């Protein structure tokens, strides 16, 4: 039993949930330090059933990358709500009702996991991300003095696990 304890990988530092950055392109204006929550990419492989007599076999179907929810804190300056709305306007213009081209709205976003000293130890490249679903600019109330937050979801075309 003592041998097992001596062989445990305690010398290795685990990755932690609170050491990460989401890097948006500069032209969007969303700041990495404004991010509060995000998820790592989630691939989903579908399955196809092959029935034969009284049983089934399975083969892989296609795969898709899941949506990535992100929550950011809103600041007076630089205004993160303004940055999110500018990105939204590349998708759909609320004044005119016109939709934008995907080539202009889709952005590459990087997710970095950091070690205790701030060095990137894992990196994801999320390619051609678009805003999907609801953009929630937060609830206002006189009963609470917490920070305003903005929640939105991105859909990557695909993701690349670069290292880590």
N, C-alpha and C positions, 0 to 999 in steps of 0.2 A: 504494500500500500504506500509506503514512503517513497518508493521509486516513482509511482504515478505522480505524486505531488511535485517531485523534483523535475519531472519532465513536462510539467504544465507550462504553457507559453506565457507566463506572467511577464516576461521581459518585453513582450510586444504590446505596443500601445493600440488599443482599439479605436476605431473611428467613432466619433461622437456626433449626436444629433444637432448640437449647437455650434458646430464648426463648419460653416459652409457659406458660399456666396453664389448668387445668381447674377450673371453678367449679361446685361441687355446691350444691344448696339447703341452707340452714342446718339444716333439720330432719333431714337425713341425718347430718351431723356429720363427713363426710370433708373434710379440710383440703386446700386447693389446694397448700400448700407440701409436703404429703406425697407428691404425685405424682412418680413417677420416669419413667415412659414412658406414652405415649398415641399414638393415631393420629388423623389427620384423617379426617373422614367420607368414605365411599367409596360413591357411587351406582353402581348396576349396572343397565344397560338391557338387557333381553332382546331377542332378535330372533325374528321369524317368517319362515319360508321360504315363498316362493310358487313352487312348481314349475310349469314350463310347457315342454312338449316336452323338449328336452335341456339345459335351463338352469334357473337359479333366480334369483329376485329376493328382496330382503330388505326388510322393513319393521320398524320398531320395535314391540316388544311393550310389556309393562309395565316398570316400574322398581321397584327396592327399594333401600333404604339398607342397607349392609353393617354387620356387627358392628364395634364399636370396642373393641379390647383396651386395658386400663389396668392399670398396675402402680403400687402405692403402697408407701411405706415405713411400717412399723408402729412406733408409738411407745408408750412406757409411758403417757404422758398427753399429750394426749388419745388414748386408745386407738383406733387406726384399725381394728383387728380388731373391736372392739365396734361401731364405726360401720357397718362393712360388714355385720355380723351383724344389726344393727337394720334395715338396709335389706332384707336377705334375709328377715327375719321378716315384712316387709310383703308379700312374695311367697308365702312358705310358712313355716308354723310347725312347726319340727321336733319340738316336744314333743307337740303335739296332732295333727299331720298335716293340719291344715286349710290350705287355700290362701287367699290374700288376693285382694281385688278389684284388678283392674288399675288402676282409678282411684286407688287408694291407693298402689300400688307404683310406678307410672310417674312419673318425675321429669324436669323440664327441666334440661339440663346445658349449660353454655356452655364453649366452647373459644376461648381468646384467644391470638393470636400477638402478640408484643411487639417493639418496636424496641429499639435499644441503651439508650435512656433509660427503658424500662418503659412506654411509651405503647402502647396497643392499636392495632395496624395491620391486624389481620384478626380477624374474630369470627364464630363459628359458633354457632347455637342448635340444639341437638339436643333435639327435642321428644318427650315421653313415653317416655323411656328406661327399659328394664327390664333386670334382670340375666338373663343367659342362660348356659347352659353351666356349666362348673365354676368354682367359686371356690376358688382355691389359696392357702391360708394359709402356704405355704412349708415347706421341709424343715428339720428340726433335726439338727444334728450337732456333736459335740465337736471335729471337725477343721477348723472354719471359724469365724472371728469376724466375718463380714460381717453387715450389717443384715438383719433379717427383713423380708420383702416379702410383699405380698398381690397376687395377680393375679386379675382378673375381667374379664368381657366384658359390654358393654352393647349393647342393640339399640334404636336409636332408631326411632320411628314414622316420622319424617321429620326432615330437617335444613334449616336456612335459613342460607345464606351471607349474613350481614348486611352486611359490607363487607370490603374488603381484597383 
